[in-house]
């Protein structure tokens, strides 16, 4: 092989398949694990991933990435970047490492499903690289988070999170168990490699990396960049499978997989990326709003790609566009108000200058979400901090795992989309969340949100017990990341007004 050029042997090696002699083919590739769409075996012969790589080239490239990332880390290790960073950036780092690391680790076995049960040789080949990628991503997240562990116990959640029932972890786990770990290999590739990694990982790792570089956090920016190039390669696994599904009359099934996965991932990344970009990133270092990044990466590029494939925009596209304007703003309110339930030290991000920026990017913000922050400001200025941490638990969507929210203001109201199924009432934050449940009720019926667990007595029914159930040690519970210094400009402004 060493004497041959890559192009002379690569296609033969990557498409290796065989006729089993010792087991039945259905035992080798069980329908439930390989392909629930009943495509003919020869349908996978045309699988052709656009991004091709040999193992030799893969190892060399990954080594270069690690050398680059760890070299930057080592060069900057003696600086005091974290100590001098803005409170919002500290919150961003704490949230990211706690919320993303265990998802990277979970993806190792998800790609393993494609490696073992994918029916196309090229798919198995690329999925093998995918598992190796996710091991590296987990390692780099844990190593970089460890550097900050002496600064804040929040970074212990990079390792601790998956072993807890924190409400954020429950929400993430429910989503990614659905699209990654409980689907056949073909559906997994469409839902994860195409819908999730084409849109949302690029959004998180490209856009957030750009913000990090502008802020001067070159360690974090470099780490994200080494991951993003792998995610771009992963996204290429799903597209050829989508083409195969469509060519064999499975357009309806392909569209449904896409619609479910896009919405489920949107509901996770809207609070994660949206809050980080529009509230935690210091104002002077923001290039675009979360909405503008979404419009570029999703409304333009992703939608153009699915239309080129012969699919349609998700049926709920108008609902999504409305959600893009509001959902992460509502969740930011909830995250800050319920800050003891998070491992990171949340900041409001609503200084007078930041509010002007939010109003410019999201016209009407001051008359809606701003009115709630005005009440919070009044309470903080008057020393009524107890009124800024609600005691009752909020109603939680049985699909997204986040609070049921609406748009506040004079005409605002929270809308519940309930559904009764087999003697149990489920609550959903949107028509789309309820629709997803209705597609496969038995897939979702057994899941219990944090509120469900509270109501059923799975955990003791008082606020302290809830925090203990989520494994929130007293010293790990989130506080206001600025120690309420953010309210001082309003004190001065109101003093001048008086």
C-alpha positions in Angstrom: 0.0 0.0 0.0 2.8 2.4 0.8 4.0 2.2 -2.8 0.6 3.3 -4.1 -0.9 6.8 -4.3 -3.8 7.4 -2.0 -6.2 7.8 -4.9 -5.3 4.4 -6.2 -6.4 2.5 -3.2 -8.6 4.8 -1.1 -12.0 4.0 -2.6 -11.4 0.3 -2.4 -10.5 0.5 1.3 -13.2 2.8 2.4 -16.1 0.9 0.7 -15.1 -2.6 2.0 -18.1 -4.8 2.4 -18.5 -8.5 2.5 -21.1 -11.3 2.4 -21.4 -12.9 5.9 -20.9 -16.6 6.0 -21.3 -17.5 9.7 -24.4 -15.3 10.6 -27.5 -14.2 8.8 -27.1 -10.6 7.4 -30.1 -9.5 9.5 -28.2 -10.6 12.6 -25.1 -8.8 11.4 -27.1 -5.6 10.8 -30.3 -5.8 12.9 -33.0 -3.6 11.5 -33.6 -1.8 14.8 -29.9 -0.8 15.0 -29.0 -0.3 11.4 -31.9 0.9 9.3 -35.5 1.2 10.3 -36.4 2.6 6.9 -36.0 -0.8 5.2 -33.8 0.4 2.4 -32.5 -2.3 0.1 -28.9 -3.4 1.0 -27.5 -2.2 -2.4 -28.9 1.3 -1.7 -25.9 2.0 0.5 -23.5 1.1 -2.3 -23.6 4.7 -3.6 -22.8 6.3 -0.2 -20.1 8.8 -1.0 -19.0 11.2 1.7 -17.6 14.5 0.4 -14.9 14.8 3.0 -12.5 11.9 2.6 -9.5 11.2 4.8 -7.1 8.4 5.4 -6.1 7.2 8.8 -2.5 8.3 8.2 -3.6 11.8 7.2 -6.2 11.9 10.1 -3.5 11.1 12.7 -1.2 13.7 11.3 -3.8 16.4 11.2 -5.1 15.7 14.7 -1.6 15.8 16.1 -1.1 19.2 14.5 -4.3 20.4 16.0 -3.4 19.3 19.5 0.1 20.7 19.2 -1.4 24.0 18.2 -4.0 24.1 21.0 -1.7 22.9 23.8 1.1 25.2 22.7 -1.2 28.3 23.0 -2.4 27.0 26.3 1.2 26.6 27.6 2.3 29.9 26.3 -0.5 31.7 28.1 -0.6 29.6 31.2 1.3 32.1 33.4 -1.0 35.0 32.5 -3.8 36.1 34.6 -6.5 36.1 31.9 -9.2 34.5 33.9 -8.7 36.7 37.0 -8.9 39.8 34.8 -11.8 38.6 32.6 -15.2 40.3 32.7 -17.7 38.5 34.9 -19.8 37.7 31.8 -16.9 35.9 30.1 -16.2 33.9 33.3 -19.9 32.8 33.3 -19.6 31.9 29.6 -16.6 29.6 30.3 -18.2 28.0 33.3 -21.5 27.3 31.4 -19.7 26.0 28.3 -17.4 23.5 30.0 -20.1 22.2 32.3 -22.7 21.9 29.6 -20.7 20.7 26.6 -18.1 18.2 27.9 -20.4 15.3 28.7 -22.1 15.7 25.3 -18.8 15.3 23.6 -18.2 12.1 25.6 -21.6 10.8 24.9 -21.0 11.2 21.2 -18.2 8.6 21.3 -20.7 5.8 21.6 -23.1 7.5 19.3 -20.6 7.4 16.5 -19.8 3.8 17.6 -23.3 2.9 16.5 -22.5 4.2 13.0 -19.2 2.3 13.0 -20.7 -1.0 14.0 -24.2 -0.8 12.4 -23.9 1.5 9.4 -24.5 -0.4 6.2 -22.2 1.6 4.0 -18.5 1.0 4.2 -17.7 4.7 3.9 -20.2 5.5 6.7 -18.5 3.0 9.0 -15.1 4.5 8.1 -16.1 8.1 8.8 -18.0 7.1 12.0 -14.8 5.5 13.3 -13.0 8.8 12.9 -16.0 10.4 14.6 -15.6 8.3 17.7 -11.9 9.2 17.8 -12.7 12.8 17.4 -15.2 12.8 20.3 -12.6 11.2 22.6 -10.2 14.0 21.7 -12.9 16.6 22.2 -13.7 15.3 25.6 -10.0 15.1 26.6 -9.3 18.7 25.5 -12.4 20.0 27.3 -11.4 18.3 30.5 -7.8 19.4 30.3 -8.6 23.0 29.6 -11.3 23.1 32.3 -8.9 21.6 34.8 -6.7 24.7 34.3 -9.5 26.8 35.8 -10.4 24.5 38.6 -8.3 26.4 41.1 -10.2 29.6 40.1 -13.7 28.3 40.5 -15.4 25.1 41.5 -17.8 25.7 38.6 -15.3 24.0 36.4 -15.6 20.8 38.3 -18.9 20.4 36.4 -17.0 19.6 33.2 -16.4 16.2 34.9 -19.3 16.1 37.4 -22.3 17.1 35.3 -23.3 13.8 33.7 -23.5 12.1 37.1 -26.1 14.6 38.4 -29.8 15.4 37.9 -29.3 19.1 37.5 -32.2 20.5 35.5 -29.9 21.7 32.7 -28.3 18.2 32.5 -31.7 16.5 32.5 -32.7 18.7 29.5 -29.6 18.0 27.5 -29.6 14.3 28.3 -33.3 14.0 27.1 -32.5 15.6 23.8 -29.3 13.8 22.9 -30.5 10.4 24.2 -33.3 10.9 21.6 -31.3 11.9 18.6 -28.0 10.1 19.3 -28.4 7.0 21.4 -31.9 5.5 20.7 -32.0 5.6 17.0 -30.9 3.3 14.2 -27.6 4.2 12.6 -29.2 5.7 9.5 -31.6 7.9 11.5 -28.8 8.9 13.9 -26.7 10.1 11.0 -29.5 12.2 9.6 -30.5 13.7 12.9 -27.1 14.2 14.4 -24.5 14.4 11.7 -26.7 16.5 9.3 -29.3 18.4 11.3 -27.3 18.9 14.5 -23.7 19.3 13.3 -24.4 21.2 10.1 -26.2 23.9 12.0 -25.6 24.1 15.7 -22.1 22.8 16.4 -20.7 25.2 13.7 -22.7 28.0 15.3 -21.3 27.2 18.7 -17.7 26.6 17.7 -17.3 29.1 14.8 -19.2 32.0 16.2 -18.2 31.6 19.8 -14.6 31.1 18.7 -14.7 34.4 16.9 -16.1 36.2 20.0 -13.4 34.6 22.1 -10.6 35.8 19.8 -12.0 39.3 19.8 -12.2 39.2 23.6 -8.6 38.1 23.8 -9.2 34.6 25.1 -6.9 32.9 22.6 -6.7 29.7 24.6 -10.5 29.1 24.4 -10.7 30.3 20.8 -7.9 27.9 19.7 -9.6 25.0 21.6 -12.9 25.6 19.8 -11.2 25.9 16.4 -9.6 22.5 16.8 -13.0 21.0 17.4 -14.9 22.8 14.7 -13.0 21.3 11.8 -13.9 17.9 13.1 -17.5 18.8 13.4 -17.5 20.0 9.8 -16.3 16.6 8.7 -19.0 14.8 10.8 -21.7 16.8 9.1 -20.8 15.1 5.8 -21.9 11.7 7.0 -25.6 12.6 7.1 -26.0 14.3 3.7 -25.3 11.2 1.5 -27.8 9.2 3.6 -30.4 11.8 3.1 -29.9 11.5 -0.6 -30.3 7.8 -0.4 -33.5 8.1 1.6 -35.0 10.6 -0.9 -34.0 8.5 -3.9 -35.7 5.5 -2.5 -39.0 7.2 -1.8 -38.4 8.0 1.9 -38.7 11.8 1.6 -41.5 12.0 4.2 -39.5 10.0 6.7 -36.3 12.1 6.0 -38.3 15.3 6.5 -39.7 14.2 9.8 -36.3 13.2 11.1 -34.9 16.6 10.1 -37.9 18.5 11.6 -37.7 16.7 14.9 -33.9 17.0 15.3 -33.7 20.6 14.2 -36.3 21.8 16.8 -34.9 19.7 19.6 -31.3 21.0 19.0 -32.6 24.5 18.6 -34.2 24.4 22.0 -30.9 23.4 23.6 -28.7 25.8 21.7 -30.9 28.8 21.9 -30.3 29.2 25.7 -26.7 28.0 25.5 -25.4 30.0 22.6 -28.0 32.8 22.7 -27.3 33.7 26.3 -23.6 33.5 25.9 -23.5 35.7 22.7 -26.2 38.3 23.7 -25.6 38.6 27.4 -22.3 37.1 28.6 -20.0 38.3 25.9 -18.8 41.9 26.8 -20.6 44.4 24.7 -17.5 45.9 23.1 -16.4 42.5 21.7 -19.7 41.4 20.1 -19.6 41.3 16.4 -23.1 40.1 15.7 -26.1 39.2 17.8 -27.2 35.6 18.3 -30.0 36.2 15.8 -27.7 37.5 13.2 -25.4 34.4 13.5 -28.5 32.2 13.3 -29.7 34.0 10.2 -26.4 33.5 8.5 -25.7 29.9 9.5 -29.3 28.6 9.5 -31.8 30.8 7.7 -29.4 31.1 4.7 -26.9 28.3 4.5 -28.7 25.4 6.1 -32.1 26.1 4.5 -30.4 26.5 1.1 -28.8 23.1 1.6 -31.9 21.2 2.5 -33.9 22.8 -0.4 -31.1 21.7 -2.8 -31.6 18.2 -1.5 -35.2 18.3 -2.3 -36.6 18.8 1.2 -38.7 21.6 2.6 -38.2 24.0 5.4 -39.5 22.5 8.6 -43.3 23.0 8.7 -43.0 25.2 11.8 -40.5 27.7 10.2 -42.7 30.8 11.1 -42.8 29.6 14.7 -39.1 29.2 14.7 -38.5 32.7 13.4 -40.7 34.1 16.2 -38.8 31.9 18.7 -35.5 33.3 17.4 -36.6 36.8 18.6 -37.7 35.8 22.1 -36.9 32.4 23.5 -33.3 32.9 24.7 -34.3 36.3 26.2 -36.9 34.6 28.3 -34.5 31.8 29.4 -31.9 34.4 30.4 -34.4 35.8 32.8 -35.1 32.4 34.2 -31.4 31.4 34.4 -30.6 34.6 36.4 -33.6 34.4 38.7 -33.0 30.7 39.5 -29.3 31.2 39.6 -28.7 28.9 42.7 -29.7 26.0 40.5 -26.9 26.5 38.0 -23.2 25.8 38.5 -22.1 29.0 36.8 -22.3 32.5 38.1 -24.8 34.2 35.8 -24.7 37.8 34.9 -27.8 39.9 33.8 -26.1 41.6 30.9 -28.6 44.5 31.0 -26.6 47.6 31.7 -28.0 50.8 30.1 -25.6 50.4 27.2 -26.4 46.7 26.8 -30.1 47.4 26.8 -29.6 49.9 24.0 -27.8 47.2 22.0 -30.5 44.6 22.7 -33.2 47.1 21.6 -31.3 47.8 18.4 -30.9 44.1 17.6 -34.3 43.0 18.9 -36.7 45.9 18.4 -39.3 46.0 21.3 -37.0 44.3 23.8 -37.3 47.2 26.3 -41.1 47.2 26.2 -41.2 43.4 26.8 -38.2 41.8 28.6 -36.9 45.1 29.7 -40.0 45.6 31.9 -39.2 42.5 33.9 -35.7 43.6 34.4 -37.0 47.0 35.6 -38.8 45.2 38.4 -35.7 43.2 39.2 -33.6 46.5 39.3 -36.1 48.0 41.7 -35.8 45.1 44.0 -32.0 45.0 44.0 -31.8 48.7 44.6 -34.1 48.5 47.5 -32.2 45.5 49.0 -35.0 43.1 48.4 -32.8 40.3 47.0 -35.2 37.6 48.3 -37.6 38.8 45.7 -35.2 38.0 42.9 -35.0 34.3 43.7 -38.4 32.6 43.2 -39.4 29.9 45.6 -41.9 28.0 43.5 -40.6 25.8 40.8 -41.5 26.9 37.3 -43.6 24.8 34.9 -41.2 22.9 32.6 -41.8 21.7 29.1 -42.0 17.9 28.9 -40.0 18.0 25.6 -37.4 20.8 25.8 -36.9 20.6 29.6 -36.9 24.4 29.9 -39.4 26.7 31.5 -42.7 27.5 29.7 -42.2 31.1 28.8 -43.9 33.8 26.8 -43.2 37.4 25.9 -43.8 39.8 28.9 -45.3 43.2 28.7 -48.8 44.6 28.5 -50.1 41.9 26.2 -47.8 39.2 27.3 -48.8 35.8 28.6 -47.4 32.3 29.0 -49.0 29.7 26.8 -49.2 26.1 27.7 -49.8 23.4 25.1 -51.1 20.5 27.2 -51.7 16.9 26.0 -53.4 14.0 27.9 -51.9 10.6 27.2 -52.7 7.4 29.0 -54.0 9.1 32.1 -51.1 11.6 32.4 -51.1 15.3 31.5 -48.1 16.6 29.7 -47.2 20.3 29.3 -45.3 21.7 26.3 -43.9 25.1 25.6 -44.9 25.2 22.0 -47.0 23.6 19.4 -43.8 22.0 17.9 -42.8 20.4 21.2 -46.2 18.8 21.5 -46.1 17.7 17.8 -42.8 15.9 18.4 -44.3 14.0 21.3 -47.3 13.0 19.2 -45.1 11.4 16.6 -43.9 8.6 18.9 -45.6 9.0 22.3 -44.1 5.8 23.8 -40.6 7.1 23.1 -41.2 10.1 25.3 -44.0 9.1 27.7 -41.8 7.8 30.5 -39.6 10.8 30.8 -39.9 12.9 34.0 -38.9 16.5 34.1 -37.6 18.0 37.3 -41.1 19.3 38.1 -42.6 15.9 37.4 -40.2 14.3 39.9 -41.1 17.0 42.4 -44.8 16.4 42.0 -44.5 12.6 42.2 -42.4 12.7 45.4 -39.3 11.3 43.8 -37.4 14.0 45.7 -38.3 15.8 48.9 -40.6 18.8 48.4 -38.7 21.9 49.6 -36.2 24.2 47.9 -33.1 23.0 49.8 -33.9 19.4 49.0 -34.3 20.3 45.3 -30.8 21.7 45.3 -29.4 18.7 47.0 -31.2 16.4 44.6 -29.5 18.2 41.8 -26.2 17.6 43.6 -25.6 21.3 44.1 -23.2 21.6 47.0 -23.7 25.0 48.8 -20.3 26.3 47.5 -21.3 25.3 43.9 -24.5 27.1 43.7 -24.6 30.0 41.2 -24.7 33.6 42.4 -24.8 36.9 40.6 -21.5 37.0 38.7 -21.0 40.7 39.4 -22.0 40.6 43.1 -24.8 43.0 41.9 -22.4 45.7 40.8 -24.4 45.7 37.5 -27.2 47.7 39.2 -25.0 50.7 40.2 -25.4 52.6 36.9 -29.2 52.6 37.6 -28.7 53.9 41.1 -26.7 56.8 39.7 -29.2 57.4 36.9 -32.1 57.4 39.3 -30.2 59.6 41.7 -29.8 62.2 38.9 -33.4 61.9 38.0 -34.4 62.6 41.6 
